Every structure is written in C-alpha cells, then in structure tokens.
C-alpha cells in the first residue's frame, strides 16, 4: 500500500475507533478530505484487504435518506495500518507527531 497523506489520514481516522463502522460523510468530516479523494482511498484499502464495506439495511423512504455504505478495518487492516503509520512516523522523526483525534473529531494531522 502506497502511503500518502490522504491514506494516512483515513487510516488514522479509522484507527481512532477500529470497531466503529464509518460511512463516507463521517470520514470526510474526520479527515477533511473531499469525496473525490476519500473514495479512491477507500477503494484501494478495500482492494488491499485492509477494509471491509457493507451497505446498511435501511428503507431509504422511511429513513429519509439513502442507505449508507459502512467501512471498517479488517483485523489485518488494523495490524497493517498501525505498522504503516508507525513506519511513517519513524521516517519523519523531526516532524510533529499526530496527537490523535482533535476535539472537533478531525485527526490531528
């Protein structure tokens, strides 16, 4: 997996609570990434086996919105994401370290 800043932001957001299913708009808010950047990253993570995705079972008419596609790191994805972000931090020892999730819910990258 090629580690880019958008990939690192998505992984950090997903790792903040690996058990929590996240949908696109939620991830856009957490990462600050536009949909045109976010969805290709999600697709690559899913193709690599790091991410599982499933559609919510909801009646769009009753819910008043379309069904959401929820994303969650796989167990392999959790291990790989933690290792990749640790390696990224090790490569840039003089740069500021991520501080986790900021009070607004956005990763502190």
Secondary structure in CASP SS format (residue, H / E / C, confidence):
PFRMAT SS
TARGET T0000
AUTHOR 0000-0000-0000
METHOD secondary structure of the structure
MODEL  1
X C 1.00
X C 1.00
X C 1.00
X C 1.00
X H 1.00
X H 1.00
X H 1.00
X H 1.00
X H 1.00
X H 1.00
X H 1.00
X H 1.00
X H 1.00
X H 1.00
X H 1.00
X C 1.00
X C 1.00
X C 1.00
X C 1.00
X C 1.00
X C 1.00
X E 1.00
X E 1.00
X H 1.00
X H 1.00
X H 1.00
X H 1.00
X H 1.00
X H 1.00
X H 1.00
X H 1.00
X C 1.00
X C 1.00
X C 1.00
X H 1.00
X H 1.00
X H 1.00
X H 1.00
X H 1.00
X H 1.00
X H 1.00
X H 1.00
X H 1.00
X H 1.00
X H 1.00
X H 1.00
X H 1.00
X C 1.00
X C 1.00
X C 1.00
X E 1.00
X E 1.00
X E 1.00
X E 1.00
X E 1.00
X C 1.00
X C 1.00
X C 1.00
X C 1.00
X H 1.00
X H 1.00
X H 1.00
X H 1.00
X C 1.00
X C 1.00
X C 1.00
X C 1.00
X C 1.00
X E 1.00
X E 1.00
X E 1.00
X E 1.00
X E 1.00
X C 1.00
X H 1.00
X H 1.00
X H 1.00
X H 1.00
X H 1.00
X H 1.00
X H 1.00
X H 1.00
X H 1.00
X H 1.00
X H 1.00
X H 1.00
X H 1.00
X H 1.00
X H 1.00
X H 1.00
X H 1.00
X C 1.00
X C 1.00
X C 1.00
X C 1.00
X C 1.00
X C 1.00
X C 1.00
X C 1.00
X C 1.00
X E 1.00
X C 1.00
X C 1.00
X C 1.00
X C 1.00
X C 1.00
X E 1.00
X C 1.00
X C 1.00
END
